């Protein structure tokens, strides 16, 4: 068995244990309705990966503009595609939580606005990729757009919620400090973050390999 | 430096002359804004909205009209060059930095002309009273500038894509939404007199203007020459 296979099985066990722990190891947190606080173990990793994928896409875009290697363009595109998936998951889990806690799936809270705009950015990025025929031009134009979008995200994530009012609970947790937070929560949340990041890395490497094969076949077809 | 400025002014001057011959962008922006304003004014009018909601809701309407009018016409600057096949000549004639700056100046003229016409008219038709007028004007100037910077680089991107019309709005809106939020909150604050929110909105728009200027100036040569 190769190391990659071992890691794959480990990831499976790890994620299964994390999911079980999320439901049986921790107690529902105070101040949240019913069992709703458990969604943090799934919502936060999804949001984190959506942002991480966005970061990878931007770093790959900058590298593409510097080195002009198709490999970097593939990385940026695959990360953006996965980022869109995880942003959708973060949005839906967040909406379920909002329905239970605040009574409505969607109320344009600044945090919801920022994830919705992240979704729009990913969708726009993929739409741009679909609209440019020439591969090299597609790579450089989408790299430029990814960087431009990356510059706007901090305004949404950090500036908008600070200036205007937000219901999102994480600012409350931050001001209270980590001591009042149940240590079991931190353990399971960290485990879940690590597990889902592993899942993302696995999906990402598969995606990059598929795209690299596709590119090679395309070039072979052109050479024939 | 002076050469760059002279080239940029030449590019902007050429665009303005060409624009005044056909008035495609001006008509698109101005007539779109007027039509929407007429529709809003007819359906909402000065008395439909409760007094407490007025500062915020009218700010929303104002900026939606400005943004969508901008999205209707500000892509012309680059799309025109590709459609009339003059872009390669412009690439030979001027440096990328001069082209970017010239096109930005052209878009600035368009957006400020639009605002100069639309904002007073909106305030009169909707009975919108602004309490903190000087700060509101600063917000308008900064907001118009940031809007022009973002739409200039996006127009340059979509001019090189296959489908241009819809793509301009699709690509611009996600980048413009934080700006839209700042401008709406700032305008609402200017209308109801909360100087603190207005000041933080102006700071946010100002920092966005600075960052967007630097990033688009740095990235434009890639879009233009590739």
Interface residues (C-beta under 8 A of the other chain):
Chain A: X65 X113 X117 X120 X121 X123 X124 X127 X128 X131 X132 X133 X136 X137 X140 X141 X143 X144 X145 X147 X148 X149 X151 X152 X155 X156 X159 X160 X163 X164
Chain B: X150 X153 X154 X157 X158 X160 X161 X162 X163 X167 X170 X171 X173 X174 X175 X177 X178 X181 X182 X185 X197 X200 X201 X204 X207 X208 X211 X212 X215 X216 X219 X222 X223 X226
